Amino acid sequence: MDERIVEHAAVLVEWSARIEAGDDVVLAVAPGAHDLAVAVAAELGDRGANPVVTYTSGEINRAYLRAHDDEFDENPAHEHALYENADAVLSLGGGRNASAMADVPGQTRSTHATAREKVREAYMNTDWVSTVHPTRSLAQQAGMSYEAYREFVYDAVLRDWEALAEEMSGLKERLDAGREVRIVGEGTDVTMAIENRTAVNSTASVADDSHNLPSGEVFTAPYGTEGHATFDVPMTVRGKRVQDVRLTFEDGEVIDYDGPAVIGEILDTDDGARRLGELGIGMNRGIDRPTDSILFDEKMAGTVHLALGRAYDACLPDGEAGNESAVHVDLITDMSDDSRLEIDGETVQRDGAFRWEAGFEE
């Protein structure tokens, strides 16, 4: 076995999920993630954890959703109980076909997501972490050779996370103290309030309320959004290729959009889908190109992403629910050229370089 797979598993179990002896763990394994699952199982056994292994794939989900009549049972008790009784969920992605769900109707997906809100809440209340094992289908989706894609994945995952966490803490402090963020770039001039929010220093560890490996972003929960934003980084949303989506905001809500029909489907999911749940700023310089995978692309240094839908509780004051929705869909804009990010009028990032980095120009 490639030693990097073993290292990936160790980072996931020890640094990211902080698994301890006696923890009850759901290990969700995609078809192409077998080798990583073996390495993770060894790590779990070494720590005396109690895994339950599930198998998940786009093909299975497609078959079920296309055959169903769209009248889904709310909160299926057996699935809810699985997550409600788990300490952690480790999701190992790596399917055979990245577009397996492309022909599932958007309305079916939305109805299914809404019916499973309590299941999703139980899942989110665990120490969950998502990662992927490099597969040929993901390499193809990224437009890379398999060999090059493996190098890319491990460059992003096997980092000095403590050092990166220290670097990102400076941006977190600025966001925590700030009242307003403004993003300006080609086709974008949007402002949003962030006062009384707590930014998450997303260090790929549940200790910092960070749940993705790789990570490398700082995010918060904005509100009161005004203006317009264009998302030019190409990506696949619900099996549909999207790029250059433009959203127009007024009083915190999307009032108009320009883009494919799938964006409209997402916006129509529920009231919260028309509001932002997240402002995220990518800082992982091990991710140096878009790969059509949100797990990587939203952390790419020199990008900013805004998410329609659900806000994360970690960003909110005690007792405040924040934006609630059955969806959380990220859209990404490139900040590497002719752009700036301001916090309370101070330019913190210009043309992809942060104020504290070499190459920043006032």
Residue, then its C-alpha position, 0 to 999 in steps of 0.5 A: m500500500d502507498e505509504r501516503i494512504v496510511e498517512h492520510a488515514a492517520v491524519l483523518v483519525e488522529w488530527s481531523a476526527r480526534i478519535e479516542a478509545g471507545d468512540d462509536v464511529v460510522l465509516a461510510v465508504a465509497p466504491g473507490a475508497h477501499d484502500l483508504a478504508v482499510a488503512v482507516a480501519a487499522e487506525l480505528g482498531d489501534r485506538g480501540a474505537n467501534p466502527v460500523v461500515t456503510y457503503t455508499s455510491g452515486e449509482i445506488n442513490r440514483a437508482y433509489l431516487r429515480a424509482h421513488d414516487d417523491e413522497f419520502d418518509e420524514n426522518p427515517a428512524h433507523e437512519h436517524a438512530l445510526y447517527e444519533n448514537a454515533d460519536a463520529v462519522l468518517s465519509l470516504g469519497g471516491g466514486r466510479n462516476a462523478s456524474a452518476m446523479a446527473d439525471v435525477p430530477g432537481q425536485t426529487r433531490s430537494t424533496h428528499a433533502t427536506a424529508r431528511e432534515k432531522v437525519r442531517e441534523a443528527y449527522m451534523n451533531t457528530d464529529w463528522v469528517s469528509t475526505v476523498h481517496p484519489t480515484r480515476s473518475l475524480a482525476q478525469q473530472a479534474g482533467m488530470s492524469y491519475e498520477a498527477y491527481r494523486e500528487f495533487v490530493y496528497d499535496a492538499v491533504l498531507r500538510d503541516w496543519e498546525a502551521l497553516a492553522e496559525e497563519m489562518s488565525g490572523l484572518k479569523e481575528r479580523l473577521d471576528a472583529g469586523r462588521e462588514v465584508r465587501i468583495v469587489g472583482e469583475g462582475t462582483d460588488v457585494t457587501m454583507a454584514i458579519e457583526n456578532r459572528t464567529a469565524v471558523n479557522s477551518t484547520a481540518s480538525v473537529a477541535d476547531d469545528s472544521h469537518n473537511l480533509p483537506s481544509g484550509e479556509v476561514f468561514t463565517a455566517p454573513y447576513g444582510t447581503e447587498g449587491h451582485a456577485t459572479f461565480d466564475v470558477p467552473m463546478t458541477v452542481r447536482g450533476k450539472r456543469v455551471q460557471d459564470v453564475r450571477l446572483t443579485f441580492e437585496d435585503g439579504e435575499v437573492i432577488d434575481y439570478d443569471g445561470p442554468a436552471v439548476i440554480g433556480e431549483i436550488l433557490d426554490t428549495d425553501d425560503g432559506a435557500r435564497r439567503l447566504g449561509e456562508l462566506g468562505i475564504g480559501m487559504n490552502r496553497g497546496i490546492d493550486r487549480p480548480t478540480d470540479s470538486i467542492l471539497f478542494d476548490e473552495k479551499m483554493a488560495g485566491t478564491v472566495h466562496l458564498a454558500l446558499g442555504r444553511a448556516y453553520d451553528a459554530c459561526l452563530p451566537d448562542g441561542e441564534a438559529g441563523n439561516e436555516s435551509a435543507v441545502h448548502v450549496d457553495l459557489i466560487t469566485d476567483m480573486s487572483d486578478d483585479s479584485r479585492l476583499e475588504i473588512d470594514g474598508e481595509t483591503v485584506q486581500r488584493d489579487g489573491a495575496f493577503r496583506w501579510e504575504a509577500g506580493f501584497e500591494e497596497 
